Amino acid sequence: MELAHSLLLNEEAYNQLGEVQKAEFIFDWLRYLEKLLLATSRSDVKEKQKTLVEQLLSLLNSSPGPPTRKLLAKNLGILYSIGDTFSVYETIDKCNDLIRSKDDSPSYLPTKLAAVVCLGSLYKKLGRILVHTFTDTVGNILKAMKSAESQGRYEIMLSLQNILNGLGTAATPCHRDVYKAAKSCLTDRSMAVRCAAAKCLLELQKEAIFMWSTDLDSVATLCFKSFEGSNYDVRITVSKLLGTVLAKAIISKHPGTAASRQSMRRVSLEEVLELLGTGFLRGSSGFLRASGDMLKGTSSVSRDVRVGVTQAYVVFVSTLGGTWLEKNFAAFLSHILSLVSQSHPKATQTQSDAVCGRRCVSFILRATVGGLLGEKAQIAAAKDICQAIWKLKKVVDAAMSDGNVETRPGSTDVTASQHMLVCALQELGNLIYSLGTTAAPLLQDSSAGILDSVISVILHPSISVRLAAAWCLHGIAVATPSYLTALVDRCVGRLAVLKSSPEAVTGFSFALAALLGAVKHCPLGIPHGKGKVIMTLAEDLLCSAAQNSRLSAQRTQAGWLLIAALMTLGPAVVSHHLARVLLLWKCVFPVSPKDLETEKSRGDSFTWQVTLEGRAGALCAIKSFVSHCGDLLTGEVIQRLLPPLPCAVDLLTQLSSVLKAYGSPLKTPSIVYRQRLYELLILLPPETYEGNLCAILKELAADLTASDIQVAASAFLLPPLCHQDDLVILSPLLQETDHRFIEEQLLLGNGIACGSLEYDPYSICKKDVLGDSVPKPLPPVLSVISSAIKLFGVVCAHVGEAQRLLILEQLLDSIKHTKGARQQVVQLHVVSSLSSFLKYLAGSKGNLGPEEMRRPAVALVMGALESPNPLLRCAAAEAWARLAQVVDDGAFTAALAQVSFDKLKSARDVVTRTGYSLALGSLYRYLGGISSSQHLNSCVGILYTLSQDSTSPDVQTWALHSLSLIIDSAGPLYHMHVESTLSLIIMLLLNVPPTHAEVHQSLGRCLNALITTLGPELQGNSTSISTLRTSCLLGCAVMQDNPDCLVQAQAIYCLQQLHMFAPRHVNLSSLVSCLCEILLDNSVLVNLCSPYLLLRRAVLACLRQLVQREAAEVSEHAVMLAKDNRDEFTPDANIREVGLEGALLTLLDKETDQKLCHDIKETLNHMLTSMAVDKLSFWLKLCKDVLAASADFTTVTCVDTMQEEEGDKGDDASVLTTRNDDKSYPFTNPRWATRVFAAECVCRIINQCENAHSAHFDIALAQELKKRDSRNDFLVLHLADLIRMAFMAATDHSDQLRLSGLETLLVVIRRFAAIPEPEFPGHVILEQYQANVGAALRPAFTSETPPDVTAKACQVCSAWIASGVVSDLNDLRRVHQLLISSLTKIQAGKEALSHLYNESASTMEILAVLKAWAEVYIIAVERHKSHRQPLKTMTCSEESVRNGSCSSDGLLDLVHTDLGTLSRLWLAALQDFALITLPSEFTSQLPVEGGAFYTAETSENAKMHYYNSWALILHATALWLTSTGFVVADPDEGASHLSRPVTPTSMCQGSSSGAVVKSPEDVCTDRFHLILGSYLRSEGLITRFKKEYSKGISVEFLCSLRSDATLENIMACLHALQALLDVPWPRSKIGSDQDLGIELLNVLHRVILTRESPSIQLASLEVVRQIICAAQEHVQEKRRSAEVDDGAAEKETLPEFGEGKDTGGLVPGKSLVFATLELCVCILVRQLPDLNPKLAGSPGVKATKPQVLPEDGSRLVSAALGVLAELPAVCSPEGSISILPTILYLTIGVLRETAVKLPGGQLSSTVAASLQALKGILSSPMARAEKSHTAWTDLLRGALTTVLDCWDPVDGTHQELDELSLLTAITVFILSASPEVTTIPCLQKRCIEKFKATLEIKDPVVWSNSLFLG
């Protein structure tokens, strides 16, 4: 291919190639030429122009394929635009001659088409230069069109579009001729021609004034005709044409003289809307004819016309823009709603038409109001919609209240407004849902009356309106959770008052069900008690249903609906009402078959209706229970659920006889009953109803083959049974598109209604409803079939084989015995059922059964493979493969493959060929067993042949798709076919007409599969790989130029794969350019006119992959593209200003597809991670622009003016509220979700900077580096912007944004708090922003703020106070006051807290406040300690603190005022936590009413909040108790009976009169055990500690550490223990209880083993030291008291105290000292493994080179040695002898291992620690005690010998130990040990020798230190 890369065609190389290679060679040369011409100088081009033109024109005669001719034409245009134009006329003449040619043979057609394309390209590029020739050219082309076939018409239309584009106004003389030609093409039988004609007319309307003036009506009518029988592409392009022309008619100013302007009719908005309305209501028929038909009731506008007009409405408004819509919304809304009003009764004459019409109207409103308007405009629109609802409501009220029977309108007039109301209510709900909590001011606005208007229409006579109003309330509740509880209460109240009104019963039950369904979307929930209210109401409705026959059906439905909705609240709520629900469930069905027979004999039609309604409702409620409360489905509950099931099945079998007896009124209730029962059985395990399987199967078979079902609804039955990858070869409507909401109705066909809420009111509370999409259940007739098919799969898999065979044969016979359309319906149902059965069987690894079962199954599938329904063929192909899968027999699989081969070889019809070709691909996908090369060769050969069948694009499409499946499945086996397949793909890509887009899409999938198969091999440099890679790239290039969006998407997927496997060979610049052009071109009217969602998804998926590896390059290429294409590429204005990142943010704001939004966010996150540090200012400006673009500063100002000091008020209120109104922002009105993402990006930017240059958080260094190079940029220089952004977000109306803003503020405080301000020494840079922080926090503490926002604000408050930024107490009080207000709020107890949310939300808020205070108190105490002041005790009165007479730190003063209250609340919270985390076996012992801050019912939800808060509260409580010294000074406090939870109220007011008063000692003991704890889950309950320790926290947490336990919690727990043991009283408790001490040590040992963090291990060692100190104090106290009691004279007879007693034995598990030794050895051996003799592999210490430990290791070793030195004091003399060898071994071992020579004669920290420990051991009283003196002396002599031996060589090598360290150790021995140790001659002599030897060392440092030590 390199030979093709030249300016002139290499004809020599070209002539040597075969036909296929020639086409490839030409295309590659033309691609290269296009780039080369633009890069070559004009003179060089002119020099070779003549030859080049000849070569290019000669190619016209070589039958170029569609992509080649397009590229050829483009090159001709470029060539003439760069070079001379003198020969262009000859070229045009030649092209015209080719077009005039009389040769009509198929072989000559490509030449003609190429000439047409060339003309279009030349005129487009050269424009007015060719103005003299265009009349002849256009005339010639139009003449040729008369005899052209579809391809010719298609190319001519596109060519005319290009000619008009190039000539502009100069083409005016031919406008009418072109218009006339395009008109005929717009209704062409070829859809591609229609699309091309629409594009041509779209170009024409730019200059042809008549199109949007005089001929406007005819253009509109023409478009309506074009919509008839159209496909998706036609509707997209024609609607774009129609919408644009109509918009132009309104906004264009007519040129010309005043006279001509007057003669030209000015079109008004009303006329345009009326024109569109005519199309929507009457279609393309003339007015008179349509009116006549409608009067007769014979006409109904086809759905495709209605859908097309709907899209035109959206384009029309989008073209005019959001500002226009804002101004004209009232008129537009009125018109749109009128489309479904009763003024056009025939437009909604059937339920099906009405539902489809409503869906179209909803789509128009959602796409315009939801897509074009900013949040403020949306709020205004919501008010307009609300006004419309009020007006419609008044009409209904007037009609209903009119007492005069004669003048009272009929029921038709009463419901006249129903469809308008449904659309208005749905849009209002969606609008408020999308606004989120920013809609709160709208709901608070009493003048708008949103809630009143919605609730008022709940009583509307129409069930559709009542359901729509209920769903609207659902949207409001999800958007603004603070209204949820109030709405529930309001609806419950109204239902109780109006329970005698049928409309009220159903309406308010719908509303309550919708509101309960909203709870799962609201994390803060509703009060637990609401469940009881709903359950009581439901029971009341069910019990009273029989009292009034007029209300029986409504009350029954309402009761069960409320129970079904109650189940969605989950196990926590339902568990309390389950017994009552099960009782109702049991009572609703007869007990026995006999009772059922009795029922049948005595009922009437009405009672059966009510009965069936009740039983269907009960089934639905139990289904809801099974779906939402799986945790409650215990064996016992299942046993209680089962008894009514056989009765339910019996009734199912009797339904047909009941229906015969009582007639058609029971038809719908019986269908609904069937559906409900089937849905429940699908969810239950088949074992639970195995006794009824055969009966159920018979009923299912009867349903599936019933004679009264006339509708074949394959479009909703089959897609779930097809493989998702196969659906792409079918209708584009099955794929995800932006218009799926309205296009779905075309799938179902004109006879079937779309899904709508009134078909199944129970779906209003389903859990799988996403976002703002209204549930769309299908009519029961269709739903029951769908459920029956699913259940058939389950039941058939569990019946006996004989029964299974029987039913399959019965189903096969049922197809044979029917004919025509009826047969198609039965076949559809039967094959769907079989597919469901095979799918279930394969999923459960089941087997089909004996051989005789295969025959009917194969016959059923083969029949479907030859069905004319493509969707059924697709499902059958899947079933074909599943059949082979479940039989699992190689011979059978081969037989199926052979059948497929035979059919494909013999059949000539399209249906059979497509069905069996896909069957082959499916077989390969599921079964590797047929992957033998023989089968593979056969499959590939047949599919090759089929894919070249140019007479049938369908066969090509299916065959190529099947081939792609085989390539994917065959893997490496396919390598032998890669080259031939790739040649085939390229050949077809170059020759298949662009009108057959579906073939190109399949080719793209094949190419993608080939690239995946080749994989990393594509990186290779061999000739064969290089050729393959070039072909792949060539194929991608062909697809990129294809006009079809889905083909372009395939090209992008292929390039994405190529970039992954061979990144060096993909041109990143051109790829990014291509992606950006698609993205930005579509983002002009994203999600409105952008035709394909899948194309946008492909672009974003590719971008996401690219930026993971090359973010900076991608960003640069995008900006370069914008700059290079400044003139011709208009939508890029945005990208030049804000880069690709900004363009993506804009797209994120407009896009609604969740997957696409996720990809955009991921792409931006990858770009941010890679580039934020380098492009800091750019990223911060982006985020700031997004956050500032819609910040409502007036609101902020209002919120911030709270009562405080006058001086402060102005300071806080005015902060950051000024804004430059003149400044234009690149982002206009971004939505709250986009702003939340921007705030999250700010946090990520800060985190990224943490890992970068230290100057980001050092202002002095940053300023210095900035001076050196102005390009340097550091985060700290943008601190003001960071604060501003956090402030803007934290004070927004959106709660989610407030949370993000507070999180940003928290991150800023934590990262910047310690940075000093260089200009003001002693101050930090954040200090200047204290007013801003206060202003940002204050709104979060207002009464209406949700608990989660207040909780986050408390966290920020504590971080701010604890940061130490503000030193002045008066300044600090601003934020401190906010915490005090929260504390005051929670002191009022549970009763005073908000009842808007679940009780666990109050728990969250209370614990957040207590945690914040705890953090502040901990910091205050730490600062106090650092100033070395004595800790304030409780005896210091509050008054003295205020006066400053108590000497203490200022922050501690602030906290101390409320410390009494806080301490009680902290203790209550800790007790709650201890209770709530007890194992499940203690549940029965827990208080019935819950704890101080949680209720028993919400304990599970509250647990998480306690887990988040307990650690800091524990630490603070321990510090407080430490400060009191465990002295109970407050009499009330002593009376606080903490043995059970105490409410905050009672704790603040003292104990209740009836409480048992505890002694101070008991209170202290309770508190001690509460904090310390000794209940160990892993050890079982120790009886002696059960009462005292079962509520302990610290030890329990540390003992059962989970992997997710945070470092913060562990450290807080250890610090709490340290604080506790700082005080004598707790130490005495630990010291006196040896078992408790041992248990603590064991727990700490476990912590050290499981946590590698040095800080945790150090803190643990500190606690160990304190435990040992406590034990020492206890031993000393016992010795002292014994001496006092027994007198000095009897000293010799005193008992031994301390471990070891008289024997010296230490028992593992019962010895404190032994446990401590274990722990210390663990620490030491981890740091110095050679200390372990076993690890060293020898009995002694293996001598290795000494090492310097890292700082953390040194500190750990030093701490462990310090603990070891204390151990002898805990032992008796005999005990000390037992442990001394170990202690000496470890101490000297550390000395030896770490005695490294350091410069300056310094000693390492570990050596110093070991010497200190040695000194402590030598000085121990035990060395001189009478009973141990001798043994100690011997052991110490041995230790000294070991030290002296350190000088000696080991294994002949001298050890590199530090002589000074060893000399110092000897000196310690001499000075600290008794003389008996060192004065024996041999040791004394060796010591002196060592000193002498050291003095001889030349090193002056060693010499002087030796002299000093000597």
Disulfide bonds with the S-S distance in Angstrom:
Cys1436-Cys1446 1.73
